[in-house]
Amino acid sequence: MPENVRVSGLRCEYMVDPLGLGIEAPRLSWELRAARRGVRQTAYRIRVTDGDTVVWDTGKTASGSSSGHTYEGTKLRARRRYEWQVMVWDERGEASEWSGTAWWEMGLLGPEDWSAKWIEPEQTTVAEEPPLDFYDRTKKLPPTDYGRLLPCPLLRRRFEAKGAVRRARIYATAHGIYELELNGRRVGDQELAPEMTSYDRYLQVQTYDVTELVEEGANALGATLADGWYAGRVGLMGDNCQYGNRLALLLQLEIEYEDGSRQTVVSDDGFRSSFGPYVYSDLFIGERYDARLEKPGWSTAGYDDRDWSAVREVERDRGVLVAAYGEPVRAVLTLAAERIIRTPLGETVVDFGQVGAGRVRMRVQGEAGAEVVLEHSEVLDERGNYLNNIRGRFKDQRDVYVLRGDEAGETYEPKFTFHGFRYVRVTGYPGEPRAGDFEAVVLSSDLRVTGDFSCSDERINRLQANIVWSQRGNLLSIPTDCPQRERAGWTGDIQVFAPTACFNMDVNPFLSRWLRNMAAEQREDGQVPIVVPYLKGYENIIFPPMGTHSSAGWGDACMIVPWTLYENYGDTGVLAEHYGMMVRWLDYIERSASEGAGALGDAGHLAGSGDSRDSVAERKKYLWNTGFHFGDWLIPSMSVSKDGQTVDMMQSAFATKELVSTCFFAYSAELLSRIAKLLGKEEDASRYAELNRNVRRAFAEEYMNEDGRLKAHFQGIYVLALRMKMIPDEARGKVLNQLVGLIEDNGNRLDTGFLSVPYLLDVLCDNGRSDVAYRLLYQTECPSWLYEVEKGATTIWEAWQAIMPSGKVTNVSYNHYAFGCIGDWLYRRIAGLDKGEAGYGRIVVKPAFDCGLTWVGARYESVLGTIVSEWRLDGAAATQIVTVPPNATAVVHLPGANLSEAREGGKALRLAEGLISARQTEDGIVAEIGSGSYLFEYTR
């Protein structure tokens, strides 16, 4: 029957049919589909089977929840595939049919499941690069010594398959990065496996279905290894040998035959090794591929490997092995070259029209031994010449292809590296290059797109596109700061961007995996490293002189990112899993603040100058004024001098760190109190709530003057103080006036730093100054979001003034998502699509008709289904389209509408099917509706 509820969108651990799962109590979710309105679930039944055996049947269970149901059946076994179905009962008490069948398959769950050995191929031990003194900028960096780079080993093994294959799986990982072949065909479509993790603490194992690749009779396995994140260069200073200096492979092929027999082929001393066309391949430097050194058929059974070398079995830690979780890195898009440029200097440059992360695919025909060099950059200089916009050691981004001389032409695409680029300088190309000879292959973690925002201003549409492109380029295995200079998992960057990321893509598994790596990296004293994984250049060189491994606003990512995931996906599991990490972090903050009591020096307390010594000492226990902090990093006015020359960026840190760190002290205490309450930890909730009150009170007493002026008189400090409730209610108006005054004195331009930008526009809107927020949105002078757009940006820049108003192009990253945090505000405030409760079971639709746009559309694929908020103005006439998924309700604001005149679907609003309530207010109508799609029309 068409009105019956249907169950679809089944997901295990928020993934569709995951292969090789390591979670022994996975969470199950689904969506409802229905043609009618007002649909909600009242009960469900989950049935899980292992073959013909039912391992879990919940029976009819009263619940309105359709996501995050933890498996509670019999113990799950390694390698087994489990199938599952769901049926639900709706608000009428009517049962749906069983859903279609979904599945998940377990991977290897422990060391006892492995019979394979770690093996090392023939290789030269990687030479560790000498450490750089980060604090000595007087030394000139030497050019890259390509002679130090080493070839990528090939490994192979022949084996016999004994009969018809029912199923076959490969479980594999590496110290280094790897790609597998079986009988001459590539295994899987994942790139750069096992991806970036803390190899010494958290190493992922991939599972591949190779049933269709194993042939009856003779077969051959092949593997190529490269340095990758394990032994290659990564991080700010380009250090290599992050986790080791010798590459290794761990592989286990398990075959099940139609007759029920089994066979296991493992990595051991039966493998052979050699070298091939990859002369070197480094993530930073690039790749040199000599096609003359190819070994045709090397991964096939008939290949003669008698001149290959033996491999060596070695002992490596298996206790750090974990089943891969979340979507892998894949080639997600291909961009055609837009044009070939001949620069004023005579260079040949390919323009792909879009900054992104990935590599070039090139078609070429020429003589054997000819070399084509591909150099990558995100911008041209102000004269239109090629510019390597990234400075630093080993930041070459340079690929070299040596032709084999195929008369029919050759195609080259690097394999074990990637670059951040829009422009590629081509040197040595035989003949005249054409745009059709080049494509950009875009790499990213293959995340499902969940959001879309568009409006009547094409500049804002370009801004939204820039945000998405920066997200795509930096959610590559881990959330990075940039895909070229550092490629490091800066915790502060994803902390400020996570809400926007959740709108644009399904980042739940992706960020959940990264948080597990964060938990593995947490220091014994509770510090959360500034980058995760914690690369050795940061751990051993940059931060020890500062006496810390963390910073306020960066370490707080251990609170804010899980909380953001909970708010968007409605699952408390991520909070429970990382509660211990959060507690240890806040304990560290408390200890650090207590150690600083009485040590403020000339900071002084503005409002409490008459306080007793004891009361001052008590107050200062709640001020986090110890250690290094980045503060409100990259305040524009403190990042570039008036003459356009870069100045000491540490100025903003030193000027703001004390107040910023105390704001985040209070905010983390507030979040942990709320989290503890959600998890039923009432004593903890009370303690952290009291801690929050004490910190807020101490902040106001110490740093706020009677006129609302704060000790650090910067826009961002006022934003954070208002957002994090550091200001008593009676003083908020004065503090707001200080903020607005600073904005207006700056020509209606922002001057907020890294940690305050995400809250700037919300603070203004929440406190009745949306007019100022809109001025900032539409501002086109530097610094502003639309300044970048009008300068031709196709991604979000690291620095607002990356291209100066004078046209000067600077050497910074042009792909940094952090300042794209405005995307979250566009969805919530401008489109009016917001959550009323975690997971969107209750939705709030409140469009901003006063923002200056004539139409806006936003769509979001929530865990419950599709949510839409679209609105259009035509003079006094207003139209709103709202879609609410089954199992949710929405509170919809119709600004300026009159209850007696508004219509829905062509009928009087009061008669609308699915309408729960409607009331007239001074601002219009507030209606509550059930699920379904609605068309509201009215005159304002």
Phi, psi and omega in degrees: 000138187295336182274351181294147176284138176243149179254130180211184176062038181293134180222139174250126187052036177064024176232153178273117174047062182289138180255128177082037183287143178247359180279120187273354172223072186292157179260138184245139183219159178205170176238158177253147175233137178200144178280331184272170182267165172071028184274134173214152180274139175244341179200161178217166171218125177251136176230125181240134181233150170244097189067237179267000184263128175280120181257347176199127174222112184287344192065181179290119185239121181291117179187141174266359184275137178240016180218153173071032178274117185282132178300133181227026181272200180297158185302130180284144184249147178304144173076348187279144173260129180246130177256148183212154179220162180224143165231154183227163171245136183267188183293345177269356184083008182270140182270143172278171168283165174299143175293171167296167183273129171247172182209162162221155180234130181284148174266202174279134192254348182194172180303331181292344180275355183257134167243352179288157176250147167293134178232142174252128174284171171302132182191162170265134179300133182294131178277126181288133178291142179297143181293147174263147172275103184300331187266359177252100182267008183275338184279136177278135181287134177288155176293159179297130176266096184294342179291343179279347184278149190243152180289158180273124181288148169253142176230146178210159175207137176266144175209162180252130172266132195271354182181198179290132187268128174274315177202153179213137180228142169250131171248124188211154169202179183205157161265101195123194170244157189215161168220139184254151171227151178220117182055042175080002181244143180295142176264119177072179179235015179283145178250144170062030177295147004273018177074185188268115171217176173282092189305330182276354182231334192203093185243122185279144174249128179266148176243132181235135173273111183243024181306319184280351184261335180283131182248146176296128183103220186284135178222165174215137174260140176227150177215140172245133179247147174219165187298315179053216181280346185284305183244351183273187186269134180198155179099173187302320185257008175068029178294147175246186182051048181301320185233351180173174183233010176224131183280151181207158182232142171232121187214138178221115177258123180243125183244132172246126184267164181299333180275004178093349179285163184227155178216141178235129176245126188234161171287123178199195184286005173281350176282158175235159182220156178200190175236157183227222188281346181279094181294322168197160174206115183232140183301322182273306188292317182122198189230143170242120184238119179255101185296343178290343182263007179299150178242086184305131177077015187297338180254024176251160186294327185277359183289139180271110183250026184294335179267007176280164184263159175288157173257170183238128173285135183225161175265124174227153185295121176263353180289346181264000183286133176224147176296137179303144184226136178089176184285138181280171171287133177221168167282108189261338181210157171232128180250130174285145175297138180277324184194162171254127182254137167255109187285166177304333178274001178087011180282151173262119184231130175268130179249119178267358174077358186206129172286136178200187178239135180158224183203172183258139169253123187237137171253134186208151175222129181185187183283151177300136179093347176294142182247130173248128181251130179243116179244137193246139177209160181265343183216161164262161179282180186295344177263359180090013178265161178298138179223124171282099189285351181251120178260156177133171183290129175067024179268041188293315186051055190229116178252143180233129177242125176256120187288149174268347177090032179286121182295334180279356182098162184226152176238130180235135172217121179305156186243319190243032176212168170207162186222159169260122187195161161233324184250144178229119175277127184249124179234136175086010181290126180292128179078197183264115179292144176243153180302325181293351179275355187228139173225149172259122178264114186273125178255143177192158166299133193278074185270142178292129176288127184240349185229155175209132178227133175210161184202184185280356179251111184296336177293319179290325175298320177295321176301313179299318178298321178298320178299313182296319180294322177291324176296315180299320183284340184247351170265072184236093185076309174227166173282109184260167174282320183201154182264019181225300189287308184246315182058038186251153183276065180298122186291325180293325181297311182286333177299316183281337186261346188306316179300320177293318179303321181294327176291312190287325185214160175279099184257009186300302178298320182301307182285332176297319177297315181297324178295325176295323175294322177299315180299322179292334183267351183302136180289160181299329181275003177101350180297142174256121184303153181290331173234143178225122357299153186272093184290151192292331178298323177285317186291321190256341188239308190286312191265335178306319177297338178276352178074023183205162171245003188217180179201148174302138181086338174261304176299331180295352174302333179293340174265310193288320181292312175301320179297320178297319177296317178299313182300321185275327185248351170074016183250119180284355182303320181293329177288317180294319183298323187249016181300317180299319178298318180295316180299315181297323178295313181292325175300318178298316179299314181301314180298316181298318179295318181297323179295336182267000182302128179081007184246026184279349180061233184276008180298318175066169175238119190286317187270345188243039187295342180263006184290156178287162179301319181295319182291325177294316179298320178296318181296319186289347173296340184254014177249119184272086186244017182255153172075177179278143171217149176285345181060209176275078190302142174063043169299125187306315184292344180253005182257337180222135180280172185297331181272007174088005178267140180296138178244184183294111183290346178290347181304315182293327178295310183293327184282337190235351193300323186295314181285321180297314183296323179290324175300315181287332171303309180295317184295318179293324176296319178297313181298316183293327175297315180293321179294315179301319179296317178300326183270005177079019180260077190295320180297315177299317181301317180293318181297315183288330175295319178294320177300316178301316180297319181294319180293317180296318180295316180298320179300309182297319181291325186276323194243352186251132176271171184296333181271009179087001178282134179263158184303316175263103191271075180227151181309311186297327179293319177293321178299310182295319181297320178287317183294323186262015170061038180277351187251130175302149184307319185290345182253357185298322180299318179295318180294320177299318180298323176298317179297310182298321178299318178296320180295314182292322178295339179265020178072034183057041176239148178288153171217040181266149179267192190302316187275341184261338181307318183300335186256351189304304186289324177296318180299318178295315180294318182294337184250026171080015180238049176297335178300321178290321178301318181292325176299320178292321179299316186270358180299136179244356174275155180284134002267137175192162179293318183282342171301314179299317180300315182288344173271006175091015181298142173242002173216180177271136183271157174293321182236137181304324185257032180307317167255117187289157175307332178287348184100350179300129180261124186258164183269081177223180176280135176254022178213080182228115189281347193306311182286357171282006179299348176295340181303319177302317180293322179299314178298310189284314189270315185278308175286333179082024182259105186222163179267138174265342174207164182302135178085001176068025171295333173233126186248146174242124177246111184219087185288154181259081180296339184270010188277351178099000177263159178257339172207150179215141175224134177222139178228138179221128177269094182279178177294341179266340183139196187282131173242134180229136168225110177235143175215152182215137178244134175225089188066234179275350182277135179234142176230134175231132173248126182230130173241129180241128181286156173307147180079012177225159170234165180222141169262115187249126176264129177246089188298129177078003183279154176248129186298331182280346185243336185296146182232153175228123181061028179087358180242165177304138183306320183298339183266001186295131173294137180091351178287125178268317178199161175207136180220149178273136175232176178298331184266354182143220180248140169243115182243143172250131184229156173271192184294159179128177177254136187230145174238109180259134179226135181195167176251131182275000000 
